[in-house]
């Protein structure tokens, strides 16, 4: 399963981005969408779109967090990184910091795709491809925009 992961669009999506997500089995947005109309191009691609609420989002009915199981791997999606991973979760995905992350803490993998609109730390805007197969995360690739 191949999942496109993005965060922190803050009302702006490069025109080339939706086309670059073609072939995704799912798309996960980790918050700070701001104006939900920016999601229209992603919704039209066809794969399921999962969105969590960011600290800059209004009352759009998105959840604060999601726990998802894909290919026998338990994921936790949220915007602001928690102090610790929920019990049983193998992978925490978050946005908020505007900086890519790939770190293992306490046996849990912590991932951040970076930021679409306003990256920090001297890195370019980015999203990520996550691949999971048969009970394990097989690939995490940050893609510069």
OpenMM code with the backbone's topology and positions (N, CA, C; nanometers):
from openmm import Vec3, app, unit

residues = "UNK UNK UNK UNK UNK UNK UNK UNK UNK UNK UNK UNK UNK UNK UNK UNK UNK UNK UNK UNK UNK UNK UNK UNK UNK UNK UNK UNK UNK UNK UNK UNK UNK UNK UNK UNK UNK UNK UNK UNK UNK UNK UNK UNK UNK UNK UNK UNK UNK UNK UNK UNK UNK UNK UNK UNK UNK UNK UNK UNK UNK UNK UNK UNK UNK UNK UNK UNK UNK UNK UNK UNK UNK UNK UNK UNK UNK UNK UNK UNK UNK UNK UNK UNK UNK UNK UNK UNK UNK UNK UNK UNK UNK UNK UNK UNK UNK UNK UNK UNK UNK UNK UNK UNK UNK UNK UNK UNK UNK UNK UNK UNK UNK UNK UNK UNK UNK UNK UNK UNK UNK UNK UNK UNK UNK UNK UNK UNK UNK UNK UNK UNK UNK UNK UNK UNK UNK UNK UNK UNK UNK UNK UNK UNK UNK".split()
positions = [
    Vec3(0.0838, -0.1167, 0.0000),
    Vec3(0.0000, 0.0000, 0.0000),
    Vec3(0.0888, 0.1236, 0.0000),
    Vec3(0.0563, 0.2187, -0.0887),
    Vec3(0.1352, 0.3420, -0.1023),
    Vec3(0.0486, 0.4612, -0.0614),
    Vec3(0.0971, 0.5365, 0.0370),
    Vec3(0.0197, 0.6466, 0.0950),
    Vec3(0.0974, 0.7764, 0.0796),
    Vec3(0.0312, 0.8787, 0.0245),
    Vec3(0.0898, 1.0128, 0.0169),
    Vec3(0.0555, 1.0846, 0.1474),
    Vec3(0.1575, 1.1424, 0.2108),
    Vec3(0.1392, 1.2100, 0.3391),
    Vec3(0.1842, 1.3547, 0.3252),
    Vec3(0.0947, 1.4479, 0.3633),
    Vec3(0.1300, 1.5891, 0.3575),
    Vec3(0.0765, 1.6614, 0.4801),
    Vec3(0.1266, 1.7818, 0.5003),
    Vec3(0.0854, 1.8601, 0.6152),
    Vec3(0.1082, 2.0084, 0.5894),
    Vec3(0.0386, 2.0879, 0.6672),
    Vec3(0.0625, 2.2325, 0.6731),
    Vec3(0.0550, 2.3003, 0.5363),
    Vec3(-0.0584, 2.2821, 0.4689),
    Vec3(-0.0781, 2.3505, 0.3416),
    Vec3(-0.1127, 2.4982, 0.3624),
    Vec3(-0.1759, 2.5308, 0.4745),
    Vec3(-0.2064, 2.6711, 0.5078),
    Vec3(-0.2633, 2.7486, 0.3882),
    Vec3(-0.3712, 2.6961, 0.3294),
    Vec3(-0.4430, 2.7621, 0.2190),
    Vec3(-0.3708, 2.7587, 0.0845),
    Vec3(-0.2613, 2.6858, 0.0720),
    Vec3(-0.1863, 2.6908, -0.0533),
    Vec3(-0.1348, 2.5524, -0.0916),
    Vec3(-0.1586, 2.5178, -0.2180),
    Vec3(-0.1083, 2.3929, -0.2734),
    Vec3(-0.0441, 2.4253, -0.4081),
    Vec3(0.0817, 2.3882, -0.4304),
    Vec3(0.1423, 2.4101, -0.5620),
    Vec3(0.0603, 2.3376, -0.6688),
    Vec3(0.0459, 2.3977, -0.7838),
    Vec3(-0.0368, 2.3387, -0.8895),
    Vec3(0.0125, 2.2015, -0.9329),
    Vec3(0.1403, 2.1745, -0.9168),
    Vec3(0.1954, 2.0452, -0.9589),
    Vec3(0.1704, 1.9334, -0.8569),
    Vec3(0.1354, 1.9689, -0.7337),
    Vec3(0.1291, 1.8672, -0.6281),
    Vec3(0.0215, 1.7619, -0.6504),
    Vec3(-0.1041, 1.7968, -0.6778),
    Vec3(-0.2031, 1.6892, -0.6938),
    Vec3(-0.1618, 1.5848, -0.7975),
    Vec3(-0.1077, 1.6262, -0.9088),
    Vec3(-0.0625, 1.5316, -1.0103),
    Vec3(0.0491, 1.4409, -0.9626),
    Vec3(0.1311, 1.4914, -0.8706),
    Vec3(0.2421, 1.4111, -0.8180),
    Vec3(0.1934, 1.3019, -0.7225),
    Vec3(0.0672, 1.3135, -0.6792),
    Vec3(0.0115, 1.2145, -0.5866),
    Vec3(-0.0642, 1.1037, -0.6587),
    Vec3(-0.0668, 1.1097, -0.7912),
    Vec3(-0.1312, 1.0042, -0.8695),
    Vec3(-0.0666, 0.8704, -0.8342),
    Vec3(-0.1452, 0.7703, -0.8219),
    Vec3(-0.0939, 0.6387, -0.7862),
    Vec3(-0.0998, 0.6093, -0.6379),
    Vec3(-0.1406, 0.7076, -0.5575),
    Vec3(-0.1540, 0.6836, -0.4137),
    Vec3(-0.2763, 0.5954, -0.3876),
    Vec3(-0.2624, 0.5037, -0.2936),
    Vec3(-0.3774, 0.4246, -0.2492),
    Vec3(-0.4620, 0.5031, -0.1500),
    Vec3(-0.3969, 0.5923, -0.0763),
    Vec3(-0.4645, 0.6837, 0.0151),
    Vec3(-0.3825, 0.8112, 0.0226),
    Vec3(-0.4468, 0.9188, 0.0704),
    Vec3(-0.3787, 1.0451, 0.0963),
    Vec3(-0.4113, 1.0834, 0.2399),
    Vec3(-0.3073, 1.1143, 0.3177),
    Vec3(-0.3246, 1.1567, 0.4565),
    Vec3(-0.2741, 1.2994, 0.4708),
    Vec3(-0.3606, 1.3880, 0.5221),
    Vec3(-0.3222, 1.5277, 0.5490),
    Vec3(-0.3183, 1.5459, 0.7000),
    Vec3(-0.2049, 1.5896, 0.7519),
    Vec3(-0.1818, 1.5959, 0.8959),
    Vec3(-0.2115, 1.7319, 0.9572),
    Vec3(-0.3026, 1.8064, 0.8983),
    Vec3(-0.3532, 1.9276, 0.9619),
    Vec3(-0.2944, 2.0574, 0.9134),
    Vec3(-0.3585, 2.1651, 0.9550),
    Vec3(-0.3351, 2.3020, 0.9088),
    Vec3(-0.3629, 2.3136, 0.7587),
    Vec3(-0.4805, 2.2650, 0.7226),
    Vec3(-0.5344, 2.2831, 0.5877),
    Vec3(-0.5725, 2.4300, 0.5724),
    Vec3(-0.6404, 2.4832, 0.6729),
    Vec3(-0.6968, 2.6187, 0.6827),
    Vec3(-0.8227, 2.6306, 0.5968),
    Vec3(-0.8138, 2.6491, 0.4677),
    Vec3(-0.9327, 2.6578, 0.3830),
    Vec3(-0.9564, 2.5206, 0.3199),
    Vec3(-1.0674, 2.4541, 0.3543),
    Vec3(-1.0898, 2.3195, 0.3029),
    Vec3(-1.1007, 2.3106, 0.1504),
    Vec3(-1.1200, 2.4220, 0.0826),
    Vec3(-1.1289, 2.4169, -0.0640),
    Vec3(-0.9967, 2.3716, -0.1270),
    Vec3(-0.8848, 2.3848, -0.0543),
    Vec3(-0.7570, 2.3388, -0.1106),
    Vec3(-0.7509, 2.1868, -0.1212),
    Vec3(-0.8441, 2.1174, -0.0553),
    Vec3(-0.8460, 1.9717, -0.0607),
    Vec3(-0.9177, 1.9185, -0.1852),
    Vec3(-0.9887, 2.0049, -0.2580),
    Vec3(-1.0706, 1.9607, -0.3712),
    Vec3(-0.9902, 1.8823, -0.4736),
    Vec3(-0.8727, 1.9295, -0.5092),
    Vec3(-0.7916, 1.8597, -0.6089),
    Vec3(-0.7499, 1.7209, -0.5609),
    Vec3(-0.7248, 1.7063, -0.4312),
    Vec3(-0.6868, 1.5763, -0.3764),
    Vec3(-0.8070, 1.4821, -0.3759),
    Vec3(-0.9235, 1.5342, -0.3411),
    Vec3(-1.0451, 1.4528, -0.3397),
    Vec3(-1.0779, 1.4019, -0.4795),
    Vec3(-1.0517, 1.4812, -0.5813),
    Vec3(-1.0818, 1.4422, -0.7190),
    Vec3(-0.9880, 1.3340, -0.7717),
    Vec3(-0.8748, 1.3135, -0.7055),
    Vec3(-0.7829, 1.2079, -0.7490),
    Vec3(-0.8426, 1.0689, -0.7298),
    Vec3(-0.9329, 1.0557, -0.6319),
    Vec3(-1.0018, 0.9288, -0.6126),
    Vec3(-0.9680, 0.8494, -0.4883),
    Vec3(-0.8414, 0.8405, -0.4468),
    Vec3(-0.8124, 0.7609, -0.3270),
    Vec3(-0.8753, 0.8240, -0.2032),
    Vec3(-0.9011, 0.7424, -0.1012),
    Vec3(-0.9534, 0.7978, 0.0237),
    Vec3(-0.8595, 0.9053, 0.0792),
    Vec3(-0.9190, 1.0119, 0.1310),
    Vec3(-0.8452, 1.1230, 0.1911),
    Vec3(-0.8773, 1.1273, 0.3392),
    Vec3(-0.7743, 1.1136, 0.4220),
    Vec3(-0.7887, 1.1242, 0.5669),
    Vec3(-0.7290, 1.2581, 0.6097),
    Vec3(-0.8023, 1.3350, 0.6909),
    Vec3(-0.7563, 1.4665, 0.7350),
    Vec3(-0.7747, 1.4766, 0.8860),
    Vec3(-0.6714, 1.5266, 0.9558),
    Vec3(-0.6854, 1.5581, 1.0978),
    Vec3(-0.6787, 1.7093, 1.1154),
    Vec3(-0.7392, 1.7560, 1.2226),
    Vec3(-0.7477, 1.8980, 1.2543),
    Vec3(-0.6127, 1.9519, 1.3009),
    Vec3(-0.5739, 2.0649, 1.2448),
    Vec3(-0.4538, 2.1334, 1.2893),
    Vec3(-0.4902, 2.2520, 1.3780),
    Vec3(-0.3919, 2.3117, 1.4411),
    Vec3(-0.4174, 2.4238, 1.5310),
    Vec3(-0.4606, 2.5507, 1.4580),
    Vec3(-0.4439, 2.5563, 1.3259),
    Vec3(-0.4882, 2.6716, 1.2468),
    Vec3(-0.6185, 2.6445, 1.1710),
    Vec3(-0.6765, 2.5277, 1.1904),
    Vec3(-0.7996, 2.4923, 1.1209),
    Vec3(-0.9218, 2.5380, 1.1996),
    Vec3(-1.0270, 2.5722, 1.1273),
    Vec3(-1.1540, 2.6109, 1.1893),
    Vec3(-1.2345, 2.4883, 1.2273),
    Vec3(-1.3618, 2.5074, 1.2428),
    Vec3(-1.4525, 2.3999, 1.2822),
    Vec3(-1.5043, 2.3264, 1.1587),
    Vec3(-1.4228, 2.2391, 1.1006),
    Vec3(-1.4611, 2.1680, 0.9800),
    Vec3(-1.5042, 2.0250, 1.0066),
    Vec3(-1.5047, 1.9840, 1.1314),
    Vec3(-1.5492, 1.8494, 1.1646),
    Vec3(-1.4431, 1.7412, 1.1506),
    Vec3(-1.3194, 1.7815, 1.1234),
    Vec3(-1.2130, 1.6817, 1.1167),
    Vec3(-1.1755, 1.6394, 1.2579),
    Vec3(-1.1334, 1.5154, 1.2763),
    Vec3(-1.0923, 1.4715, 1.4100),
    Vec3(-0.9568, 1.5320, 1.4488),
    Vec3(-0.9323, 1.5405, 1.5773),
    Vec3(-0.8029, 1.5861, 1.6300),
    Vec3(-0.6946, 1.4832, 1.5972),
    Vec3(-0.7330, 1.3571, 1.6005),
    Vec3(-0.6386, 1.2498, 1.5696),
    Vec3(-0.7138, 1.1318, 1.5107),
    Vec3(-0.6396, 1.0431, 1.4504),
    Vec3(-0.6948, 0.9199, 1.3932),
    Vec3(-0.6013, 0.8045, 1.4238),
    Vec3(-0.6576, 0.6919, 1.4601),
    Vec3(-0.5792, 0.5695, 1.4679),
    Vec3(-0.6264, 0.4812, 1.3530),
    Vec3(-0.5336, 0.4437, 1.2675),
    Vec3(-0.5635, 0.3651, 1.1489),
    Vec3(-0.4775, 0.2399, 1.1468),
    Vec3(-0.5340, 0.1336, 1.0965),
    Vec3(-0.4583, 0.0090, 1.0787),
    Vec3(-0.4541, -0.0189, 0.9294),
    Vec3(-0.3335, -0.0271, 0.8754),
    Vec3(-0.3138, -0.0564, 0.7341),
    Vec3(-0.2094, -0.1663, 0.7225),
    Vec3(-0.2440, -0.2717, 0.6478),
    Vec3(-0.1498, -0.3827, 0.6262),
    Vec3(-0.0934, -0.4355, 0.7595),
    Vec3(-0.1795, -0.4419, 0.8597),
    Vec3(-0.1436, -0.4929, 0.9928),
    Vec3(-0.0484, -0.4029, 1.0706),
    Vec3(-0.0341, -0.2768, 1.0314),
    Vec3(0.0480, -0.1797, 1.1036),
    Vec3(-0.0451, -0.0735, 1.1620),
    Vec3(-0.0261, -0.0411, 1.2903),
    Vec3(-0.1093, 0.0582, 1.3585),
    Vec3(-0.0437, 0.1959, 1.3529),
    Vec3(-0.1179, 0.2922, 1.2972),
    Vec3(-0.0721, 0.4292, 1.2793),
    Vec3(-0.1537, 0.5236, 1.3659),
    Vec3(-0.0887, 0.6298, 1.4099),
    Vec3(-0.1559, 0.7382, 1.4817),
    Vec3(-0.1265, 0.8666, 1.4057),
    Vec3(-0.2323, 0.9324, 1.3568),
    Vec3(-0.2193, 1.0567, 1.2815),
    Vec3(-0.2691, 1.1714, 1.3683),
    Vec3(-0.1899, 1.2778, 1.3776),
    Vec3(-0.2268, 1.3948, 1.4547),
    Vec3(-0.1494, 1.5141, 1.3987),
    Vec3(-0.1860, 1.6332, 1.4401),
    Vec3(-0.1128, 1.7498, 1.3918),
    Vec3(0.0044, 1.7821, 1.4841),
    Vec3(-0.0259, 1.8083, 1.6098),
    Vec3(0.0788, 1.8424, 1.7072),
    Vec3(0.1334, 1.7125, 1.7666),
    Vec3(0.2649, 1.6918, 1.7628),
    Vec3(0.3189, 1.5655, 1.8139),
    Vec3(0.2888, 1.5480, 1.9621),
    Vec3(0.2393, 1.4307, 2.0008),
    Vec3(0.2102, 1.4066, 2.1424),
    Vec3(0.3392, 1.3821, 2.2214),
    Vec3(0.3281, 1.3885, 2.3522),
    Vec3(0.4437, 1.3602, 2.4380),
    Vec3(0.4861, 1.2142, 2.4251),
    Vec3(0.3870, 1.1257, 2.4082),
    Vec3(0.4175, 0.9830, 2.3907),
    Vec3(0.3148, 0.9221, 2.2963),
    Vec3(0.3522, 0.8127, 2.2363),
    Vec3(0.2638, 0.7434, 2.1423),
    Vec3(0.1538, 0.6701, 2.2176),
    Vec3(0.0334, 0.6672, 2.1610),
    Vec3(-0.0720, 0.5863, 2.2220),
    Vec3(-0.0315, 0.4383, 2.2257),
    Vec3(-0.0831, 0.3676, 2.3225),
    Vec3(-0.0508, 0.2267, 2.3411),
    Vec3(-0.0838, 0.1461, 2.2147),
    Vec3(0.0091, 0.0602, 2.1740),
    Vec3(-0.0115, -0.0292, 2.0621),
    Vec3(0.0218, 0.0288, 1.9256),
    Vec3(0.0480, 0.1581, 1.9189),
    Vec3(0.0785, 0.2235, 1.7916),
    Vec3(0.2243, 0.1986, 1.7552),
    Vec3(0.2479, 0.1683, 1.6286),
    Vec3(0.3848, 0.1456, 1.5811),
    Vec3(0.4437, 0.2675, 1.5110),
    Vec3(0.3552, 0.3543, 1.4547),
    Vec3(0.4016, 0.4705, 1.3791),
    Vec3(0.3156, 0.5918, 1.4148),
    Vec3(0.3809, 0.7013, 1.4558),
    Vec3(0.3133, 0.8293, 1.4797),
    Vec3(0.3487, 0.9216, 1.3642),
    Vec3(0.2460, 0.9776, 1.2999),
    Vec3(0.2658, 1.0760, 1.1935),
    Vec3(0.2080, 1.2079, 1.2412),
    Vec3(0.2877, 1.3149, 1.2265),
    Vec3(0.2423, 1.4465, 1.2709),
    Vec3(0.2961, 1.5545, 1.1793),
    Vec3(0.2377, 1.6715, 1.1906),
    Vec3(0.2841, 1.7902, 1.1196),
    Vec3(0.3303, 1.8914, 1.2222),
    Vec3(0.2871, 2.0169, 1.2073),
    Vec3(0.3021, 2.1263, 1.3021),
    Vec3(0.4408, 2.1904, 1.3072),
    Vec3(0.5471, 2.1125, 1.3037),
    Vec3(0.6810, 2.1698, 1.3208),
    Vec3(0.7357, 2.2290, 1.1915),
    Vec3(0.6760, 2.1927, 1.0775),
    Vec3(0.7197, 2.2381, 0.9441),
    Vec3(0.8583, 2.1860, 0.9076),
    Vec3(0.9015, 2.0793, 0.9745),
    Vec3(1.0341, 2.0205, 0.9511),
    Vec3(1.0173, 1.8682, 0.9358),
    Vec3(1.0744, 1.8073, 0.8308),
    Vec3(1.0655, 1.6618, 0.8160),
    Vec3(1.1279, 1.5892, 0.9355),
    Vec3(1.0738, 1.4704, 0.9624),
    Vec3(1.1236, 1.3913, 1.0750),
    Vec3(1.1137, 1.2431, 1.0417),
    Vec3(1.2134, 1.1696, 1.0852),
    Vec3(1.2132, 1.0238, 1.0793),
    Vec3(1.2995, 0.9773, 1.1955),
    Vec3(1.2338, 0.9343, 1.3013),
    Vec3(1.3036, 0.9038, 1.4256),
    Vec3(1.2342, 0.7860, 1.4945),
    Vec3(1.3110, 0.7026, 1.5623),
    Vec3(1.2540, 0.5949, 1.6426),
    Vec3(1.2758, 0.6302, 1.7894),
    Vec3(1.1652, 0.6312, 1.8644),
    Vec3(1.1688, 0.6576, 2.0089),
    Vec3(1.0854, 0.5522, 2.0784),
    Vec3(1.1474, 0.4799, 2.1708),
    Vec3(1.0738, 0.3794, 2.2469),
    Vec3(1.0102, 0.2728, 2.1602),
    Vec3(1.0751, 0.2370, 2.0506),
    Vec3(1.0232, 0.1347, 1.9615),
    Vec3(0.9137, 0.1823, 1.8676),
    Vec3(0.8824, 0.3120, 1.8703),
    Vec3(0.7804, 0.3707, 1.7830),
    Vec3(0.8490, 0.4620, 1.6824),
    Vec3(0.8068, 0.4535, 1.5586),
    Vec3(0.8628, 0.5403, 1.4546),
    Vec3(0.7810, 0.6688, 1.4479),
    Vec3(0.8499, 0.7827, 1.4524),
    Vec3(0.7895, 0.9155, 1.4491),
    Vec3(0.8244, 0.9797, 1.3155),
    Vec3(0.7204, 1.0180, 1.2392),
    Vec3(0.7406, 1.0699, 1.1042),
    Vec3(0.6672, 1.2012, 1.0844),
    Vec3(0.7316, 1.2921, 1.0119),
    Vec3(0.6716, 1.4189, 0.9720),
    Vec3(0.7120, 1.4421, 0.8263),
    Vec3(0.6135, 1.4684, 0.7371),
    Vec3(0.6477, 1.4877, 0.5958),
    Vec3(0.7057, 1.6244, 0.5635),
    Vec3(0.7173, 1.7103, 0.6632),
    Vec3(0.7590, 1.8481, 0.6376),
    Vec3(0.6370, 1.9333, 0.6078),
    Vec3(0.6587, 2.0431, 0.5398),
    Vec3(0.5539, 2.1422, 0.5200),
    Vec3(0.5409, 2.1773, 0.3726),
    Vec3(0.4177, 2.1966, 0.3284),
    Vec3(0.3931, 2.2366, 0.1902),
    Vec3(0.4142, 2.3872, 0.1726),
    Vec3(0.3647, 2.4668, 0.2675),
    Vec3(0.3542, 2.6114, 0.2443),
    Vec3(0.4671, 2.6978, 0.2997),
    Vec3(0.5231, 2.6635, 0.4137),
    Vec3(0.6189, 2.7518, 0.4792),
    Vec3(0.7169, 2.6696, 0.5635),
    Vec3(0.8076, 2.5956, 0.4983),
    Vec3(0.8981, 2.5103, 0.5744),
    Vec3(0.9945, 2.5908, 0.6613),
    Vec3(1.0456, 2.5239, 0.7628),
    Vec3(1.1423, 2.5858, 0.8537),
    Vec3(1.2731, 2.5088, 0.8481),
    Vec3(1.3740, 2.5653, 0.9059),
    Vec3(1.5016, 2.4959, 0.9171),
    Vec3(1.5812, 2.4880, 0.7892),
    Vec3(1.5505, 2.5756, 0.6939),
    Vec3(1.6289, 2.5787, 0.5706),
    Vec3(1.6007, 2.4654, 0.4743),
    Vec3(1.4938, 2.3881, 0.4980),
    Vec3(1.4596, 2.2798, 0.4052),
    Vec3(1.3517, 2.3279, 0.3089),
    Vec3(1.3474, 2.2727, 0.1886),
    Vec3(1.2434, 2.3131, 0.0934),
    Vec3(1.1077, 2.2524, 0.1299),
    Vec3(1.0000, 2.3021, 0.0708),
    Vec3(0.8682, 2.2409, 0.0920),
    Vec3(0.8733, 2.0926, 0.0544),
    Vec3(0.7921, 2.0119, 0.1231),
    Vec3(0.7964, 1.8681, 0.0973),
    Vec3(0.6666, 1.7997, 0.1370),
    Vec3(0.6500, 1.6790, 0.0837),
    Vec3(0.5500, 1.5827, 0.1279),
    Vec3(0.6241, 1.4496, 0.1361),
    Vec3(0.5541, 1.3409, 0.1643),
    Vec3(0.6229, 1.2121, 0.1750),
    Vec3(0.5388, 1.0997, 0.1164),
    Vec3(0.6084, 0.9964, 0.0746),
    Vec3(0.5468, 0.8701, 0.0367),
    Vec3(0.5766, 0.7693, 0.1467),
    Vec3(0.4730, 0.7026, 0.1920),
    Vec3(0.4848, 0.5978, 0.2920),
    Vec3(0.4377, 0.4685, 0.2249),
    Vec3(0.5158, 0.3640, 0.2386),
    Vec3(0.4744, 0.2345, 0.1856),
    Vec3(0.4736, 0.1336, 0.3000),
    Vec3(0.3663, 0.0562, 0.3030),
    Vec3(0.3503, -0.0453, 0.4062),
    Vec3(0.3023, -0.1732, 0.3388),
    Vec3(0.3675, -0.2837, 0.3771),
    Vec3(0.3373, -0.4133, 0.3170),
    Vec3(0.3500, -0.5219, 0.4224),
    Vec3(0.2510, -0.6063, 0.4272),
    Vec3(0.2571, -0.7296, 0.5071),
    Vec3(0.3109, -0.7091, 0.6489),
    Vec3(0.2535, -0.6139, 0.7191),
    Vec3(0.2865, -0.5967, 0.8595),
    Vec3(0.4065, -0.5103, 0.8913),
    Vec3(0.4599, -0.4405, 0.7902),
    Vec3(0.5719, -0.3515, 0.8224),
    Vec3(0.5771, -0.2319, 0.7288),
    Vec3(0.6310, -0.1249, 0.7829),
    Vec3(0.6537, -0.0049, 0.7035),
    Vec3(0.7790, -0.0308, 0.6217),
    Vec3(0.7644, -0.0327, 0.4905),
    Vec3(0.8772, -0.0699, 0.4053),
    Vec3(0.9510, 0.0502, 0.3472),
    Vec3(0.8861, 0.1683, 0.3461),
    Vec3(0.9528, 0.2844, 0.2885),
    Vec3(0.8910, 0.4140, 0.3400),
    Vec3(0.9754, 0.5111, 0.3664),
    Vec3(0.9358, 0.6489, 0.4000),
    Vec3(1.0285, 0.7385, 0.3198),
    Vec3(0.9714, 0.8115, 0.2234),
    Vec3(1.0531, 0.8948, 0.1351),
    Vec3(1.0024, 1.0384, 0.1357),
    Vec3(1.0869, 1.1307, 0.1789),
    Vec3(1.0542, 1.2728, 0.1726),
    Vec3(1.0758, 1.3192, 0.0286),
    Vec3(0.9770, 1.3894, -0.0259),
    Vec3(0.9843, 1.4377, -0.1639),
    Vec3(0.9817, 1.5888, -0.1608),
    Vec3(1.0874, 1.6497, -0.2125),
    Vec3(1.0948, 1.7955, -0.2207),
    Vec3(1.0046, 1.8467, -0.3319),
    Vec3(0.9449, 1.9588, -0.3072),
    Vec3(0.8558, 2.0187, -0.4077),
    Vec3(0.9303, 2.1280, -0.4812),
] * unit.nanometer
topology = app.Topology()
chain = topology.addChain("A")
for resn in residues:
    res = topology.addResidue(resn, chain)
    for name in ("N", "CA", "C"):
        topology.addAtom(name, app.Element.getBySymbol(name[0]), res)
